[in-house]
Amino acid sequence: MVDPGYFPRLASETTCERTKGTAPMITQADLPAGLQLRTSTVNGPHGSSVQVGYWPGRGIVVAHGKEGRNGAVLLFTVREWEAFIQGVKADEFPAAG
C-alpha cells in the first residue's frame, strides 16, 4: 500500500470511508485542466469504460468513463502501475464473467 503522505493533499480531498482514512479521495473535478485521460477501447456490458492518464508529480490516474466530473479517481504510483501491467501481461488476474 502507498503511504498516503506520498501524494500531496488537495484542499478539496476528503477521506475515503472504505479505506478507513488511509487513502485520499479525489474526483475528476480535482484533476488539473488539460490533463489527458485515454479511454479504453473495450467497453463493459453497459457501455462502461476505464480512463487512464499520467498526472505529473502525482502518478497514474484511473477513472470510470461514465462517472463524470464528480466521479472518484484512483491514484497509483508509477511503480504500482508498472506492477499491475506486468501482472496483466503475466495473466495473473482471472477473467471476469
VENNORKA-V404840 format. One record per pair of residues at least 4 apart in sequence whose ideal C-beta (glycine too) atoms are under 7 Angstrom apart, sorted by sequence separation. I is the first residue (numbers start at 1). J is the second residue. D is the distance in whole Angstrom. If there is no record, write none. Layout:
BEGIN
I_J_D + I_J_D
END
This chain:
BEGIN
2_6_5 + 9_13_5 + 19_23_4 + 26_30_4 + 31_35_5 + 43_47_5 + 44_48_4 + 55_59_6 + 63_67_7 + 67_71_2 + 76_80_4 + 78_82_6 + 79_83_7 + 80_84_6 + 81_85_6 + 82_86_6 + 83_87_6 + 84_88_7 + 85_89_6 + 86_90_6 + 43_48_6 + 76_81_5 + 87_92_4 + 88_93_6 + 15_21_5 + 43_49_5 + 54_60_6 + 55_61_5 + 87_93_6 + 16_23_5 + 64_71_5 + 52_60_7 + 53_61_5 + 63_71_6 + 16_25_4 + 40_49_5 + 52_61_7 + 15_25_7 + 39_49_5 + 40_50_5 + 52_62_5 + 63_73_5 + 13_24_5 + 14_25_5 + 62_73_7 + 13_25_6 + 39_51_5 + 50_62_6 + 51_63_4 + 61_73_5 + 62_74_4 + 13_26_5 + 38_51_7 + 37_51_4 + 38_52_6 + 50_64_7 + 51_65_5 + 61_75_6 + 62_76_7 + 9_24_6 + 37_52_7 + 38_53_6 + 50_65_6 + 10_26_6 + 37_53_4 + 48_64_7 + 49_65_3 + 59_75_5 + 60_76_4 + 7_24_6 + 36_53_6 + 48_65_6 + 58_75_6 + 59_76_5 + 4_22_6 + 12_30_5 + 35_53_6 + 48_66_5 + 59_77_5 + 60_78_6 + 4_23_6 + 59_78_6 + 4_24_6 + 10_30_5 + 35_55_6 + 1_22_7 + 60_81_4 + 31_55_7 + 37_61_7 + 37_63_6 + 39_65_6 + 31_61_7 + 28_63_6 + 28_67_7 + 28_68_7 + 29_69_4 + 28_69_5 + 29_70_6 + 27_69_7 + 31_73_7 + 27_70_5 + 28_71_5 + 27_71_6 + 27_72_6 + 28_73_6 + 27_73_7 + 25_72_6 + 26_73_6 + 7_58_6 + 7_59_7 + 7_75_6 + 6_77_7 + 2_77_6 + 2_80_7
END
